[in-house]
Amino acid sequence: MIKKKTVVIVPTNDAEAMLIALLAEKRGFDVLRSKQSHGASLDHGRDYVEAIKKGEWQRVIVVEMPGIQTEERIRSLGCDIVIIDHHNYTGLERAFYPHSHRTLPSSLEQFLHVARITDHQLEKWGFSPKQVKGVGLFDRGFIWALQKEGYTKKEIQEVLQYEEELMGERKPLSEDKKRLEAVEETWMYHKKWKEFFLVENNSVYLLRGALSIFLALKRRKPTPLILWEKRHHRFYVQETPWAQTLYKHFGGFTYGSQQNWGYRNDQEKKKLCLDDILIFLASRKETS
């Protein structure tokens, strides 16, 4: 299969996806980059079936872009299709191996295996194998996965910097300062609710990623968190064994080590409010 004419379809909306696209090109695969944000789907945007016909690709690797209808249309062309994902979505579970139900590794880790990319090849192409693997580990299990694999504090910081470089996110110091100030101010007004810290973000910035890193460095341990990104209509519940329960009840999506759940009112038909989540969690805990 590796010798077949291959295309990788990937939404380059984060560092992991950007790195997959770069490595795919180094491997000699064609790449179709989607500009869709998180929540990307093959069923939205361009007509990928027509693009595959024109490109005469025989093997299609789809990274974190679930789209059942388009996937079936691609198969009907006679193409081999490889689905790379490790998330659950409303009505679609792709976070686990189908038979063992073990959690899948990150998409980057899966891609390195599928594309048969070795450390020697990474070095030959000018990549640091440890940093590449670090990006996959970070996406799979955040800073805790890096620590578990023996990354030092300095090496973890290097992985975080590498992620910024991959996304071209070397912003002016003034912009970094504003974002950090927003994180600190948002955290200043947190409340404690059961085992969770309850945080409401009213700033113009999406703060989930920055706040997660801030708390990891500040508290040095997983922090159960309920974050309401008020202006962006999103909810996140992190570092909790209730993530899968929330997913099964409300839909939405899971991410990271499957200890994290998110919900986007701007994408889902059913609109949630914070009380919906709190009431549900309270009722689960009372009956557990």
N, C-alpha and C positions, 0 to 999 in steps of 0.2 A: 504493500500500500504506500510506503514512503516514497516510492519512485513515481507514483502517479502524479499527474499534474494537479497541484494542490493550491487552494486558496484559503486564507484565514480571514474570517469576518470577525472584527473586534471593535467594540466601541471604546475609543481611547479617551475615557473619561476619568481615569485615575492612573497612578504610577504603574501598578501591576499590568494593566491593559496596554499602556504605552510600551512597557518593556517586552511584553509578548509580541507586539507588532514589530519592534526592532529585531528581536531574535528570529522571528519568522522570516523576515527579509534576509537576514544573515544565513538562514538555513536554506534559502533559495525558493521559498514559497512566495506566491503572490499574496498581497494583503489588501483587503477592502476595509478601510477605516470608517466607522460610523461616527457621526457627530452627536449622536443621542447621549443624553445624560444618564445617570443611574436610573435603572428601570427600563433600559433599552430593550427593544423587541425586533425580531426579524419581520414581524407583521406590520411594522411602522416604517416610515421613511421610504427609501428607494426600493425599487422592485429587484430584489436580490436574485430571483429566479431568472429574470431576463439577463441580468449581469453575468450569471453563471453560464447561461447558454452562450452568450457572446464570448466569454473567456474560455469556453470549452474546457472548464475544469472538471476533473473526474473525482476529486476528493475535496470535500468542504469541511473545514474545521470551524465551528461556530463557538465563540467565546462569550459567555454571559449575555446572550441575546435570545432568550426563549421566545419562540413563536411557532406554536404547534402547526398551524395551517401552512406556513411557509416551509417548515421542516418537511412536511409531507410532500409538498410540491417539489422540493429539491430531491427527495428520494425517488419521486416519480420520473425524474430525469435519468435515473440509473446511476446517480452519484453515490459514492460512499460518503456518509455524513458522520462526523465525530462531534459530539456535544461535550463541551468543556464548561463546567459550572460547579458551584458548591453552595448555592443559595436555594432557599425555598421562596416561592412566590404564591400569591393568591391563586389557589386551585392547582398548583403545580409544585411538586417536591423534587428538588434536584440537589439536595444537600448531602445525600447518603448513597452509599453503594446499595443497589437494589436488593441484593440477596442477604447480605450480612447486616445491613442497616448501620454500618459504621460510617462515621463522618468522612466525607471526601476531603482530600487535601486541597490546597488553594488552586486556583486556575493556573497560575504560573507553574506550580509544581506538576500539575497534570500535563501542561503543555511541554515542559522539558522532557517528560517521559514519552509522550506521544511523538514528539519530533526527534527523540533519541539524541538529545543534545548533552554532551559530556562536559566535565570541567575543563578538559583539554581544549575542546572546541571553544568554550567561553573565553579562555585565556588567549587563544589564537586570534579571536575576534576583538580582543582588547577589553573584555569584561572581567570584572573580579567575581569569581564564582561565589565567594562568601557574601558579597553584596547582592548578587542576583538571588541567591537562595534566601537572603535576609528579607528581600521584598516579598517573596512568597510566604515566608514564615509570618511576617508582619500582617499580611492580608488574612492569613489563616487564623492566627491567634494573638494578634496585637503584640505589644512589647513582651508579654508573658511567654509567648512562644519563642521569641529570640533569647530570652533569659534561660529558658529550659534547654535550649540547644547550646548554651555556653557562651553566648555573645557577651562581651564586656560592655560596660557603660559607654566607653568610647566607640566601640563597634556599633552599638545600637544607635548612637548619635550619627555615625557615618551612614547607616542605612536610612535614617530619617532625612538627612541632607541629600542622599542619592535620590530619594523619592521626589524631593523638591526639584532637583535638577532634571529628572525625567519629564516632569510636567512643565518645565520652564517657569517655575514659580519663584524665581529669585526676585522677590518684590523689593521695592525701595524700603529702607529701614522705617520710614514714616508709616508705611502701610502695615508692616509687621507689628509696629508699636500699637497702632490703632486696633488691630485684631487681638493682640495680647491684652490690651486694656479692656476690650469688650468681654474677653473670657474672664478676666479677673473681676470685672464688675458684675457679670452674670453670676459667677460663683459666689460673690459676696452676699447675694440675696437668696442663696439656696435654703431649702427647708428640709427637715428630716421627716420622712414618712415611712413608718415601719423600718425595714432594713435599708430602704432606698434613700438616696439624696434626690430631692425633687428640685429641678432647675428649670426656670422659664427664661428663654432667650428672646428679648425684645429688640435686639440690635439688627442692623441691616445685614450682618454677616451670618452665614451658616457656620455654626460653631461646634458641631458634633466632633469632628476630627481633632480640632485644636483643643477643645475642652477635654477630650479623652487623654490626649498626651499630657496636658497640664496636670490632670489629676493623677496620672500614672507617675509622673515625676515628683509630684507633691506628696502623694500618699504612699507610693511605692508598693501598692497592692491593688488587686482588682476592686473597683468601687461600684457597687450596685447603684445604678443611676436611672432616673426617669427624666428625660429631657424633652421639653416642648419648645420646638422651634416655631414660635408663634407667627412671625411674619411670613414664614415659608410653608406653613400648614403641614408640619411634619412632627411625628412623635418617635422617640427612640427609648427603648428600655434595654439597658446594658448590664452585662456581668451578672446574669441571673439564671437559675435553672428553670424559671418560668417562661423563658423565651419561646420554647416550642408550644407550650400551652396557649400563650397569647396568639401565636401564629395559627394554630388549629381553630381557635375561636373566632378571631377577627379577620384572618387573612393577613395581608401585608407581606413582609419578607423577613428572612433571617439572614444573618451575616456573621463573619468572623468565625469564632469557634462554636457557633450555634448556641451561644449563651447570650445572644443579642437579637433584638427584634425591632423592626421599624415599620412605620405606617405613614403613607403619604396621602393626605386628603386631596391633594391636587391631582392624584392619579386614580384613586379608588372611587367606586360608585358610592359605597357607604361612607359617610363622613363621621368621624369620631370626635369626641371632645375629651378633655383630660379626665373628667369624672367617669366616663365609660371605662377607661383603663383602670383607674383607682378602685372603682366599685368591683370590677371583675377580679382584680388581684386580691382584694380584701375577702371576697367570697370564696376564692380558691384556697386561701390560707386558712380560713375558718374551718373548711371541710377537709383539709389535708391532715 
